[in-house]
Amino acid sequence: MIQNHAHQVIDKSVVRKLQSLQERKQEFVDESARRYPEDHKKSKAAPADTADRIIAATALPLGAAAVCEDEGLRGYKALPSIW
């Protein structure tokens, strides 16, 4: 438990705001799809695995290719792969 009363108030406020954002998650997804349809299509085509997404997000701006046999990465058309 947080001892300082001011910190307790701040903590409760932050928790409420985070809960509100979590509850409105679909609203943000829908809005981003409406505003940025091309980027939304790209994100849907991105690898499902989080580690593969990180690899792709690192390699793409560098113009690098992925050297791997991972089907998740190799199936991502935007990222050249070598194997």
The first five atom37 places (N, CA, C, CB, O) and aatype in JSON, in Angstrom:
{
  "aatype": [12, 9, 5, 2, 8, 0, 8, 5, 19, 9, 3, 11, 15, 19, 19, 1, 11, 10, 5, 15, 10, 5, 6, 1, 11, 5, 6, 13, 19, 3, 6, 15, 0, 1, 1, 18, 14, 6, 3, 8, 11, 11, 15, 11, 0, 0, 14, 0, 3, 16, 0, 3, 1, 9, 9, 0, 0, 16, 0, 10, 14, 10, 7, 0, 0, 0, 19, 4, 6, 3, 6, 7, 10, 1, 7, 18, 11, 0, 10, 14, 15, 9, 17],
  "atom_mask": [
    [1, 1, 1, 1, 1],
    [1, 1, 1, 1, 1],
    [1, 1, 1, 1, 1],
    [1, 1, 1, 1, 1],
    [1, 1, 1, 1, 1],
    [1, 1, 1, 1, 1],
    [1, 1, 1, 1, 1],
    [1, 1, 1, 1, 1],
    [1, 1, 1, 1, 1],
    [1, 1, 1, 1, 1],
    [1, 1, 1, 1, 1],
    [1, 1, 1, 1, 1],
    [1, 1, 1, 1, 1],
    [1, 1, 1, 1, 1],
    [1, 1, 1, 1, 1],
    [1, 1, 1, 1, 1],
    [1, 1, 1, 1, 1],
    [1, 1, 1, 1, 1],
    [1, 1, 1, 1, 1],
    [1, 1, 1, 1, 1],
    [1, 1, 1, 1, 1],
    [1, 1, 1, 1, 1],
    [1, 1, 1, 1, 1],
    [1, 1, 1, 1, 1],
    [1, 1, 1, 1, 1],
    [1, 1, 1, 1, 1],
    [1, 1, 1, 1, 1],
    [1, 1, 1, 1, 1],
    [1, 1, 1, 1, 1],
    [1, 1, 1, 1, 1],
    [1, 1, 1, 1, 1],
    [1, 1, 1, 1, 1],
    [1, 1, 1, 1, 1],
    [1, 1, 1, 1, 1],
    [1, 1, 1, 1, 1],
    [1, 1, 1, 1, 1],
    [1, 1, 1, 1, 1],
    [1, 1, 1, 1, 1],
    [1, 1, 1, 1, 1],
    [1, 1, 1, 1, 1],
    [1, 1, 1, 1, 1],
    [1, 1, 1, 1, 1],
    [1, 1, 1, 1, 1],
    [1, 1, 1, 1, 1],
    [1, 1, 1, 1, 1],
    [1, 1, 1, 1, 1],
    [1, 1, 1, 1, 1],
    [1, 1, 1, 1, 1],
    [1, 1, 1, 1, 1],
    [1, 1, 1, 1, 1],
    [1, 1, 1, 1, 1],
    [1, 1, 1, 1, 1],
    [1, 1, 1, 1, 1],
    [1, 1, 1, 1, 1],
    [1, 1, 1, 1, 1],
    [1, 1, 1, 1, 1],
    [1, 1, 1, 1, 1],
    [1, 1, 1, 1, 1],
    [1, 1, 1, 1, 1],
    [1, 1, 1, 1, 1],
    [1, 1, 1, 1, 1],
    [1, 1, 1, 1, 1],
    [1, 1, 1, 0, 1],
    [1, 1, 1, 1, 1],
    [1, 1, 1, 1, 1],
    [1, 1, 1, 1, 1],
    [1, 1, 1, 1, 1],
    [1, 1, 1, 1, 1],
    [1, 1, 1, 1, 1],
    [1, 1, 1, 1, 1],
    [1, 1, 1, 1, 1],
    [1, 1, 1, 0, 1],
    [1, 1, 1, 1, 1],
    [1, 1, 1, 1, 1],
    [1, 1, 1, 0, 1],
    [1, 1, 1, 1, 1],
    [1, 1, 1, 1, 1],
    [1, 1, 1, 1, 1],
    [1, 1, 1, 1, 1],
    [1, 1, 1, 1, 1],
    [1, 1, 1, 1, 1],
    [1, 1, 1, 1, 1],
    [1, 1, 1, 1, 1]
  ],
  "atom_positions": [
    [[0.84, -1.18, 0.0], [0.0, 0.0, 0.0], [0.88, 1.24, 0.0], [-0.95, 0.0, 1.21], [1.9, 1.29, 0.69]],
    [[0.49, 2.21, -0.75], [1.21, 3.47, -0.81], [0.9, 4.28, 0.44], [0.84, 4.27, -2.1], [-0.26, 4.47, 0.79]],
    [[1.95, 4.74, 1.12], [1.79, 5.44, 2.4], [1.4, 6.91, 2.23], [3.07, 5.35, 3.21], [0.55, 7.41, 2.97]],
    [[1.98, 7.58, 1.29], [1.75, 9.01, 1.1], [0.37, 9.23, 0.47], [2.86, 9.63, 0.23], [0.07, 8.67, -0.58]],
    [[-0.46, 10.05, 1.12], [-1.83, 10.3, 0.63], [-1.85, 10.9, -0.77], [-2.57, 11.22, 1.6], [-2.67, 10.51, -1.6]],
    [[-0.96, 11.84, -1.04], [-0.91, 12.47, -2.37], [-0.59, 11.42, -3.43], [0.13, 13.61, -2.4], [-1.16, 11.44, -4.52]],
    [[0.31, 10.52, -3.12], [0.66, 9.46, -4.07], [-0.51, 8.5, -4.28], [1.89, 8.68, -3.57], [-0.71, 8.0, -5.38]],
    [[-1.29, 8.25, -3.23], [-2.47, 7.39, -3.35], [-3.47, 8.01, -4.31], [-3.11, 7.17, -1.97], [-4.05, 7.31, -5.15]],
    [[-3.68, 9.31, -4.19], [-4.62, 10.02, -5.06], [-4.16, 9.94, -6.51], [-4.78, 11.49, -4.62], [-4.94, 9.65, -7.41]],
    [[-2.88, 10.21, -6.72], [-2.31, 10.15, -8.08], [-2.41, 8.74, -8.62], [-0.84, 10.61, -8.08], [-2.8, 8.55, -9.78]],
    [[-2.08, 7.74, -7.82], [-2.13, 6.35, -8.24], [-3.55, 5.97, -8.68], [-1.66, 5.43, -7.11], [-3.73, 5.34, -9.72]],
    [[-4.54, 6.34, -7.9], [-5.94, 6.03, -8.24], [-6.34, 6.7, -9.54], [-6.89, 6.47, -7.11], [-7.05, 6.11, -10.36]],
    [[-5.89, 7.93, -9.74], [-6.21, 8.66, -10.96], [-5.59, 7.98, -12.18], [-5.73, 10.11, -10.86], [-6.25, 7.83, -13.21]],
    [[-4.35, 7.59, -12.05], [-3.66, 6.92, -13.16], [-4.34, 5.59, -13.47], [-2.17, 6.7, -12.82], [-4.54, 5.25, -14.64]],
    [[-4.68, 4.84, -12.46], [-5.34, 3.55, -12.66], [-6.68, 3.74, -13.37], [-5.56, 2.83, -11.31], [-7.0, 2.98, -14.29]],
    [[-7.46, 4.74, -12.97], [-8.74, 5.01, -13.63], [-8.55, 5.37, -15.1], [-9.48, 6.14, -12.91], [-9.3, 4.91, -15.97]],
    [[-7.55, 6.19, -15.38], [-7.29, 6.59, -16.77], [-6.87, 5.38, -17.62], [-6.19, 7.68, -16.82], [-7.32, 5.23, -18.75]],
    [[-6.02, 4.53, -17.06], [-5.59, 3.34, -17.79], [-6.76, 2.38, -18.02], [-4.48, 2.63, -17.02], [-6.86, 1.78, -19.09]],
    [[-7.62, 2.24, -17.03], [-8.8, 1.39, -17.19], [-9.71, 1.94, -18.28], [-9.56, 1.26, -15.86], [-10.27, 1.18, -19.08]],
    [[-9.87, 3.26, -18.3], [-10.7, 3.89, -19.33], [-10.12, 3.64, -20.72], [-10.81, 5.4, -19.07], [-10.86, 3.33, -21.65]],
    [[-8.82, 3.77, -20.85], [-8.19, 3.51, -22.15], [-8.38, 2.05, -22.57], [-6.69, 3.85, -22.09], [-8.66, 1.76, -23.73]],
    [[-8.23, 1.14, -21.62], [-8.41, -0.28, -21.91], [-9.84, -0.56, -22.38], [-8.08, -1.13, -20.67], [-10.05, -1.32, -23.32]],
    [[-10.81, 0.06, -21.72], [-12.21, -0.14, -22.1], [-12.51, 0.44, -23.48], [-13.12, 0.51, -21.06], [-13.4, -0.06, -24.18]],
    [[-11.79, 1.46, -23.88], [-12.02, 2.12, -25.16], [-11.07, 1.64, -26.25], [-11.88, 3.62, -25.01], [-10.98, 2.26, -27.31]],
    [[-10.37, 0.55, -26.02], [-9.36, 0.05, -26.96], [-9.92, -0.11, -28.37], [-8.8, -1.28, -26.46], [-9.3, 0.34, -29.33]],
    [[-11.06, -0.74, -28.51], [-11.63, -0.98, -29.84], [-11.94, 0.34, -30.55], [-12.91, -1.83, -29.73], [-11.81, 0.44, -31.77]],
    [[-12.35, 1.33, -29.79], [-12.63, 2.66, -30.36], [-11.37, 3.23, -31.01], [-13.16, 3.62, -29.26], [-11.44, 3.82, -32.09]],
    [[-10.22, 3.07, -30.35], [-8.96, 3.56, -30.91], [-8.55, 2.76, -32.14], [-7.86, 3.5, -29.85], [-8.05, 3.33, -33.11]],
    [[-8.75, 1.46, -32.1], [-8.42, 0.61, -33.24], [-9.27, 1.02, -34.45], [-8.65, -0.88, -32.91], [-8.75, 1.17, -35.55]],
    [[-10.57, 1.2, -34.23], [-11.46, 1.6, -35.32], [-11.08, 2.96, -35.89], [-12.9, 1.63, -34.83], [-11.08, 3.15, -37.1]],
    [[-10.76, 3.91, -35.02], [-10.4, 5.26, -35.46], [-9.1, 5.24, -36.26], [-10.27, 6.21, -34.25], [-8.99, 5.92, -37.28]],
    [[-8.12, 4.47, -35.79], [-6.85, 4.42, -36.52], [-7.04, 3.76, -37.88], [-5.79, 3.66, -35.71], [-6.4, 4.15, -38.86]],
    [[-7.9, 2.76, -37.96], [-8.18, 2.11, -39.25], [-8.86, 3.09, -40.2], [-9.06, 0.86, -39.06], [-8.6, 3.07, -41.41]],
    [[-9.73, 3.94, -39.67], [-10.41, 4.92, -40.5], [-9.46, 6.01, -40.99], [-11.57, 5.56, -39.74], [-9.52, 6.41, -42.15]],
    [[-8.59, 6.48, -40.12], [-7.67, 7.57, -40.47], [-6.49, 7.12, -41.32], [-7.16, 8.23, -39.22], [-6.03, 7.86, -42.19]],
    [[-6.0, 5.93, -41.07], [-4.78, 5.45, -41.72], [-5.0, 4.07, -42.34], [-3.61, 5.4, -40.71], [-4.41, 3.09, -41.9]],
    [[-5.85, 4.0, -43.36], [-6.21, 2.68, -43.91], [-5.02, 1.89, -44.47], [-7.23, 2.85, -44.99], [-4.96, 0.68, -44.31]],
    [[-4.09, 2.56, -45.12], [-2.94, 1.85, -45.69], [-2.07, 1.24, -44.58], [-2.09, 2.8, -46.56], [-1.65, 0.09, -44.66]],
    [[-1.8, 2.04, -43.56], [-1.0, 1.53, -42.44], [-1.73, 0.4, -41.71], [-0.67, 2.66, -41.46], [-1.1, -0.55, -41.25]],
    [[-3.05, 0.52, -41.62], [-3.84, -0.52, -40.96], [-3.72, -1.83, -41.73], [-5.32, -0.08, -40.84], [-3.58, -2.9, -41.13]],
    [[-3.78, -1.75, -43.06], [-3.62, -2.97, -43.88], [-2.24, -3.58, -43.66], [-3.82, -2.64, -45.39], [-2.11, -4.8, -43.56]],
    [[-1.22, -2.74, -43.59], [0.14, -3.25, -43.37], [0.25, -3.95, -42.02], [1.17, -2.1, -43.45], [0.87, -5.0, -41.91]],
    [[-0.36, -3.35, -41.0], [-0.25, -3.97, -39.67], [-0.99, -5.3, -39.62], [-0.79, -3.03, -38.6], [-0.57, -6.22, -38.91]],
    [[-2.08, -5.41, -40.36], [-2.8, -6.68, -40.41], [-1.97, -7.76, -41.1], [-4.15, -6.51, -41.14], [-2.08, -8.94, -40.78]],
    [[-1.13, -7.34, -42.06], [-0.31, -8.29, -42.8], [0.98, -8.64, -42.06], [0.02, -7.73, -44.17], [1.68, -9.58, -42.44]],
    [[1.3, -7.89, -41.01], [2.55, -8.1, -40.27], [2.52, -9.45, -39.55], [2.78, -6.96, -39.26], [1.45, -10.0, -39.29]],
    [[3.69, -9.97, -39.24], [3.75, -11.25, -38.52], [2.96, -11.18, -37.2], [5.22, -11.64, -38.25], [2.92, -10.14, -36.54]],
    [[2.36, -12.27, -36.83], [1.57, -12.33, -35.6], [2.45, -12.38, -34.36], [0.64, -13.53, -35.63], [2.09, -11.83, -33.31]],
    [[3.58, -13.03, -34.46], [4.48, -13.19, -33.32], [5.14, -11.86, -32.96], [5.54, -14.26, -33.62], [5.65, -11.17, -33.84]],
    [[5.14, -11.52, -31.68], [5.7, -10.24, -31.24], [7.18, -10.11, -31.58], [5.5, -10.07, -29.73], [7.61, -9.06, -32.05]],
    [[7.94, -11.16, -31.36], [9.38, -11.11, -31.67], [9.59, -10.88, -33.17], [10.08, -12.42, -31.22], [10.48, -10.13, -33.57]],
    [[8.78, -11.53, -34.0], [8.88, -11.34, -35.45], [8.53, -9.9, -35.84], [7.97, -12.32, -36.19], [9.15, -9.34, -36.75]],
    [[7.56, -9.32, -35.16], [7.2, -7.91, -35.44], [8.35, -6.98, -35.1], [5.94, -7.51, -34.64], [8.63, -6.02, -35.82]],
    [[9.03, -7.26, -33.99], [10.17, -6.43, -33.58], [11.29, -6.55, -34.61], [10.68, -6.83, -32.18], [11.89, -5.55, -34.99]],
    [[11.56, -7.76, -35.05], [12.59, -7.96, -36.06], [12.24, -7.21, -37.34], [12.78, -9.47, -36.36], [13.08, -6.52, -37.91]],
    [[11.0, -7.34, -37.79], [10.56, -6.66, -39.01], [10.62, -5.15, -38.85], [9.14, -7.09, -39.38], [11.06, -4.45, -39.75]],
    [[10.17, -4.64, -37.69], [10.18, -3.19, -37.46], [11.59, -2.64, -37.4], [9.45, -2.87, -36.16], [11.81, -1.47, -37.72]],
    [[12.55, -3.45, -37.01], [13.94, -3.03, -36.98], [14.56, -3.09, -38.37], [14.74, -3.9, -36.0], [15.29, -2.18, -38.77]],
    [[14.27, -4.14, -39.1], [14.89, -4.35, -40.41], [14.33, -3.44, -41.5], [14.72, -5.78, -40.82], [15.1, -2.96, -42.34]],
    [[13.03, -3.2, -41.51], [12.42, -2.44, -42.6], [13.0, -1.05, -42.8], [10.94, -2.32, -42.35], [13.36, -0.71, -43.92]],
    [[13.13, -0.22, -41.75], [13.68, 1.12, -41.97], [15.14, 1.11, -42.43], [13.57, 1.93, -40.7], [15.62, 2.05, -43.06]],
    [[15.83, 0.02, -42.11], [17.24, -0.11, -42.51], [17.39, -0.67, -43.91], [17.98, -0.99, -41.52], [18.48, -0.68, -44.47]],
    [[16.29, -1.14, -44.48], [16.35, -1.77, -45.79], [17.04, -3.12, -45.74], [0.0, 0.0, 0.0], [17.56, -3.59, -46.75]],
    [[17.04, -3.73, -44.59], [17.72, -5.01, -44.39], [16.78, -6.17, -44.69], [18.27, -5.12, -42.96], [15.56, -6.01, -44.7]],
    [[17.37, -7.32, -44.91], [16.6, -8.55, -45.11], [16.76, -9.42, -43.87], [17.07, -9.31, -46.39], [17.75, -9.32, -43.15]],
    [[15.77, -10.25, -43.63], [15.85, -11.2, -42.52], [16.51, -12.47, -43.01], [14.43, -11.51, -41.94], [16.11, -13.04, -44.03]],
    [[17.52, -12.91, -42.3], [18.19, -14.17, -42.62], [17.65, -15.19, -41.64], [19.78, -14.04, -42.54], [18.09, -15.27, -40.49]],
    [[16.68, -15.98, -42.11], [16.03, -16.91, -41.2], [15.25, -17.96, -41.97], [15.1, -16.16, -40.24], [15.04, -17.85, -43.18]],
    [[14.83, -18.97, -41.24], [13.94, -19.97, -41.84], [12.56, -19.91, -41.2], [14.53, -21.36, -41.7], [11.72, -20.78, -41.44]],
    [[12.32, -18.89, -40.39], [11.05, -18.7, -39.69], [9.95, -18.4, -40.7], [11.16, -17.56, -38.65], [10.03, -17.42, -41.44]],
    [[8.93, -19.24, -40.73], [7.83, -19.07, -41.7], [7.04, -17.79, -41.46], [6.89, -20.26, -41.62], [6.54, -17.18, -42.41]],
    [[6.93, -17.37, -40.2], [6.22, -16.14, -39.89], [6.86, -14.93, -40.54], [0.0, 0.0, 0.0], [6.17, -14.08, -41.11]],
    [[8.17, -14.86, -40.44], [8.89, -13.74, -41.07], [8.97, -13.9, -42.58], [10.29, -13.62, -40.49], [8.81, -12.93, -43.32]],
    [[9.22, -15.1, -43.02], [9.35, -15.32, -44.47], [8.04, -15.09, -45.2], [9.84, -16.74, -44.75], [8.04, -14.77, -46.39]],
    [[6.91, -15.25, -44.49], [5.61, -15.03, -45.1], [5.21, -13.56, -45.14], [0.0, 0.0, 0.0], [4.21, -13.2, -45.77]],
    [[5.97, -12.69, -44.48], [5.69, -11.27, -44.45], [6.28, -10.64, -45.72], [6.26, -10.59, -43.16], [7.5, -10.48, -45.83]],
    [[5.43, -10.3, -46.64], [5.86, -9.85, -47.97], [6.68, -8.56, -47.97], [4.65, -9.65, -48.84], [7.52, -8.37, -48.85]],
    [[6.44, -7.68, -47.0], [7.14, -6.38, -46.98], [8.6, -6.53, -46.59], [6.46, -5.43, -46.02], [9.4, -5.62, -46.83]],
    [[8.97, -7.65, -45.98], [10.33, -7.85, -45.49], [11.03, -8.92, -46.33], [10.33, -8.24, -44.0], [10.63, -10.09, -46.28]],
    [[12.06, -8.54, -47.09], [12.8, -9.56, -47.84], [13.45, -10.54, -46.86], [13.86, -8.91, -48.76], [13.93, -10.15, -45.8]],
    [[13.48, -11.79, -47.23], [14.13, -12.78, -46.39], [15.08, -13.63, -47.22], [13.1, -13.66, -45.67], [14.86, -13.87, -48.41]],
    [[16.12, -14.08, -46.56], [17.16, -14.88, -47.22], [17.28, -16.19, -46.44], [18.53, -14.12, -47.28], [17.49, -16.19, -45.23]],
    [[17.14, -17.29, -47.15], [17.4, -18.59, -46.54], [17.32, -19.67, -47.56], [16.43, -18.87, -45.41], [17.51, -20.84, -47.24]]
  ]
}
